[in-house]
Amino acid sequence: MAYKKSDHYNDALTEKLKAGYHDMLEGLGEDISRDGLLKTPERAAKAMQFLTQGYEQDAAAILRSAMFKEDYSEMVIVKDIEVYSLCEHHMLPFFGKAHIAYIPNGYIVGLSKIPRVVDVFARRLQVQERLTLEVRDVIQDTLQPLGVAVVIEARHMCMMMRGVQKQNSITTTSAFTGEFRNAETRGEFLRLVASKLH
């Protein structure tokens, strides 16, 4: 029996994107009839849909699906969350890690939902600054905690592969609400993020 992959994509969008990739490859001077490129427009169309699936997802709904009433009111940190996104300026990848904390105010959330929220916003055309704020704001607005902290560290291929071509630069962005605007609380979060407790 022949191998058949069963991913699901929007057929109309796949065809539209496929035509665009076909024209792009042809415009670059490639021979689009050669074996290696025959299926490239379709593969690229499907890859782009996967990489931008966050447009169809609701981060607040993901959080609400696993909110639990709990008296715990100390800092909860999920760190070293892998981030993969596409820069909206060049549509090249940027990637790194997110570190997120919140201080519950009557509700906690299932821990797996925090990385899922990161993915919702990362799987869109993005800039790192906006990604940081979007993650912070949806956690604050949905959970209504005493505070939220988000730090993202990322490498940007638009700086590494083109332009200034700096291979070792890392961009760090941060955003805080509530108790994390207090220097002592923010300092505790940053120390815990930097430490290797595991």
C-alpha positions as CSV (number, residue, x, y, z in Angstrom):
1,M,0.0,0.0,0.0
2,A,1.3,3.5,-0.9
3,Y,2.2,5.9,1.9
4,K,-0.5,8.6,2.2
5,K,-0.2,11.6,4.6
6,S,-3.4,12.7,6.2
7,D,-2.8,16.3,7.2
8,H,-5.8,18.7,6.7
9,Y,-5.5,22.0,4.9
10,N,-7.8,24.5,3.3
11,D,-7.9,23.3,-0.3
12,A,-8.8,26.7,-1.8
13,L,-6.0,28.4,0.1
14,T,-3.5,25.7,-0.8
15,E,-4.2,26.2,-4.5
16,K,-3.9,30.0,-4.2
17,L,-0.6,29.9,-2.3
18,K,0.7,27.1,-4.6
19,A,0.2,29.4,-7.6
20,G,2.1,32.1,-5.9
21,Y,5.0,29.9,-5.0
22,H,5.0,28.5,-8.6
23,D,5.3,32.1,-9.9
24,M,8.0,33.0,-7.4
25,L,10.2,30.0,-8.3
26,E,9.7,30.7,-12.0
27,G,10.5,34.4,-11.4
28,L,13.7,33.4,-9.6
29,G,14.8,31.6,-12.8
30,E,14.3,28.1,-11.5
31,D,13.3,25.2,-13.7
32,I,10.0,24.3,-12.0
33,S,9.7,21.1,-14.0
34,R,12.7,19.4,-12.4
35,D,12.1,16.6,-10.0
36,G,13.2,18.4,-6.9
37,L,10.8,21.3,-7.4
38,L,7.7,19.5,-8.9
39,K,5.9,19.4,-5.5
40,T,7.6,22.4,-3.9
41,P,4.8,24.9,-4.5
42,E,2.3,22.6,-2.8
43,R,4.7,21.7,0.0
44,A,5.5,25.4,0.6
45,A,1.8,26.3,0.6
46,K,1.0,23.7,3.2
47,A,4.0,24.6,5.3
48,M,2.9,28.3,5.3
49,Q,-0.5,27.3,6.5
50,F,1.0,25.3,9.4
51,L,3.4,28.1,10.3
52,T,0.5,30.7,10.4
53,Q,-2.2,28.5,12.0
54,G,-2.3,30.9,15.0
55,Y,-4.7,33.2,13.0
56,E,-7.4,30.6,13.4
57,Q,-6.8,29.9,17.1
58,D,-8.2,31.7,20.2
59,A,-5.6,32.0,23.0
60,A,-8.2,33.2,25.6
61,A,-10.4,30.2,24.9
62,I,-7.4,27.9,25.4
63,L,-6.7,29.4,28.8
64,R,-10.4,29.3,29.8
65,S,-10.6,25.6,28.9
66,A,-8.3,24.7,31.9
67,M,-8.9,27.3,34.6
68,F,-9.2,25.9,38.1
69,K,-10.3,27.7,41.3
70,E,-7.3,27.5,43.7
71,D,-6.1,29.4,46.7
72,Y,-2.4,29.3,45.6
73,S,-1.1,32.9,45.4
74,E,2.7,32.5,44.9
75,M,4.6,32.9,41.6
76,V,4.0,30.2,38.9
77,I,6.8,30.1,36.3
78,V,7.0,28.1,33.0
79,K,10.4,28.8,31.5
80,D,12.4,27.6,28.4
81,I,9.3,27.4,26.2
82,E,10.4,27.0,22.6
83,V,9.4,29.8,20.3
84,Y,9.3,29.5,16.5
85,S,7.8,32.3,14.5
86,L,8.1,34.2,11.2
87,C,9.3,37.8,11.1
88,E,6.6,39.9,9.3
89,H,9.2,42.1,7.6
90,H,11.0,39.4,5.6
91,M,9.0,36.2,6.4
92,L,12.2,34.6,7.8
93,P,12.2,32.6,11.0
94,F,13.0,33.9,14.4
95,F,13.3,31.4,17.3
96,G,14.3,31.1,20.9
97,K,12.7,30.7,24.3
98,A,9.9,32.3,26.3
99,H,9.8,32.5,30.1
100,I,6.4,33.3,31.6
101,A,5.2,33.8,35.1
102,Y,1.9,34.8,36.8
103,I,0.7,35.2,40.4
104,P,-2.7,33.6,40.7
105,N,-5.6,35.6,42.1
106,G,-8.2,32.8,42.8
107,Y,-7.5,30.8,39.6
108,I,-4.6,28.7,38.2
109,V,-4.4,27.4,34.7
110,G,-3.3,24.0,33.3
111,L,0.5,24.4,32.8
112,S,0.4,23.1,29.2
113,K,-1.9,25.9,28.2
114,I,0.8,28.5,28.7
115,P,3.1,27.1,25.9
116,R,0.0,26.7,23.8
117,V,-0.8,30.4,24.1
118,V,2.8,31.2,23.0
119,D,2.2,29.0,19.9
120,V,-1.0,30.8,19.1
121,F,0.7,34.1,18.8
122,A,4.0,32.8,17.5
123,R,2.3,31.0,14.6
124,R,1.5,34.3,12.9
125,L,3.6,36.8,11.0
126,Q,5.1,38.6,14.0
127,V,7.6,41.0,15.5
128,Q,9.1,39.9,18.8
129,E,8.0,43.0,20.6
130,R,4.3,42.5,19.8
131,L,4.5,38.8,20.5
132,T,5.7,39.5,24.0
133,L,2.8,41.9,24.7
134,E,0.2,39.7,23.2
135,V,1.2,36.8,25.4
136,R,1.2,39.0,28.5
137,D,-2.1,40.6,27.7
138,V,-4.1,37.5,27.1
139,I,-2.9,35.9,30.3
140,Q,-3.7,39.1,32.3
141,D,-7.1,39.6,30.7
142,T,-8.2,36.0,30.9
143,L,-6.9,34.8,34.3
144,Q,-7.0,38.3,36.0
145,P,-3.9,37.3,38.1
146,L,-2.1,39.7,40.5
147,G,0.6,40.0,37.8
148,V,2.1,38.6,34.6
149,A,5.8,38.5,33.5
150,V,7.0,37.6,30.0
151,V,10.5,37.5,28.7
152,I,11.4,36.3,25.2
153,E,15.0,35.7,24.0
154,A,15.3,35.0,20.2
155,R,17.6,34.8,17.3
156,H,16.4,36.4,14.1
157,M,17.4,34.9,10.7
158,C,16.7,38.2,9.0
159,M,19.8,39.5,11.0
160,M,21.8,36.3,10.6
161,M,21.3,35.3,7.0
162,R,20.9,38.7,5.4
163,G,21.4,42.4,6.3
164,V,24.0,42.8,9.0
165,Q,24.7,39.0,9.1
166,K,25.4,39.0,12.8
167,Q,25.5,35.3,13.9
168,N,25.6,35.7,17.7
169,S,23.2,38.4,18.5
170,I,20.1,37.7,20.7
171,T,17.1,39.9,21.1
172,T,15.5,40.0,24.5
173,T,12.0,41.6,25.1
174,S,10.1,41.8,28.3
175,A,6.6,42.8,29.5
176,F,5.2,43.0,33.0
177,T,1.9,43.7,34.8
178,G,0.7,44.1,38.3
179,E,3.0,42.8,41.0
180,F,5.8,42.3,38.5
181,R,6.2,46.0,38.2
182,N,7.5,45.9,41.7
183,A,11.3,45.7,41.5
184,E,11.6,43.0,44.2
185,T,9.0,40.6,42.6
186,R,10.5,41.2,39.1
187,G,14.0,40.5,40.4
188,E,12.8,37.2,41.9
189,F,11.3,36.2,38.6
190,L,14.5,37.1,36.7
191,R,16.7,35.3,39.1
192,L,14.5,32.1,38.9
193,V,14.6,32.3,35.1
194,A,18.3,32.6,35.0
195,S,18.9,29.8,37.6
196,K,19.4,26.2,36.6
197,L,17.2,24.4,39.2
198,H,16.6,21.3,37.0
